């Protein structure tokens, strides 16, 4: 395992919520000399410098502007940083006898059963009232705090025949026992934060997370088991590829959006104006030609792909095999769930071949509806030539997912190569210089 892969795994380990993910990305960018822009103020940017901007603390766009760039066209990657989980309700305490549970609701489409009978914890952000000021703070209880206990088989004899978990009944996590009448969730949070008197909890965005750590396994430790591989494995591998790349001609752009798992319709989602607003403001600041520059740009939508499941090969398409540790995946769908077309696919194949990076192709079985992702969603606001790629994985949307360790490095190397590509377009043809 090389140092870059170890770094990706370390970042996975320290990503209990989307807010922590964006903080991790911001810290990496600041380490590399990037400067943060504020959406509430004018963008003052210069060629030869690197910048990033955040929206709602859960989405981020970074870009590198070459000193000698001839125009403002860009090569970009777009990922999502959210994963299926359970969100805490505003007043979560539920008393059942001597026990206290937390009231939660599902966020996204998870495999419910995988969240039961395992150590869980709580992370996100809280908004505190301090005099006339509202202050945002990251929050993470970095220890096992909760579990969602199954009903014993003696009380549910048919559970192994298939059981439909009811989120309002079956999926409330166990929090504590014998809480006093005046104990409140607010006082618990303020105590965990170490806040003094005079501070009030105004609101929170808090989510459950699986306390299991990422682990290599297999006879040669060739596989990785981890929470949130979809899509943090792509987020962090593409981030490292972005940071280590150089391009003297085109702007390099890295974007990571929140709320893909619930449709991307929020103001920080891929269907928001975040990418369009950022690029418009960059274009105005540097006196670019927006329409021409967009036409000469290319975006990679990077979200994980389904590998062939060894126990259920019949669920995969009969002509496209996607295997762990065999390379990045180009994803296609006739009904435009993905942005990939022949032109975008050809660009990816040529770029991968130039770097000796293996690639595979994915399509769903024709009688199975697959998921969608953020590529075409973001294209509704800023239309770009694009292609959907991803990392092959098993058990997507499980509390623990599985992928091949080699593929992490293939993606990092491919993204680095992609950002360094000197590509230009002439009509429907393209050229690698």
Order of alpha helices (4+ residues) and beta strands (2+ residues): alpha-alpha-beta-beta-beta-beta-beta-beta-beta-beta-beta-alpha-beta-beta-beta-alpha-beta-alpha-alpha-beta-beta-beta-alpha-beta-alpha-beta-beta-beta-alpha-beta-beta
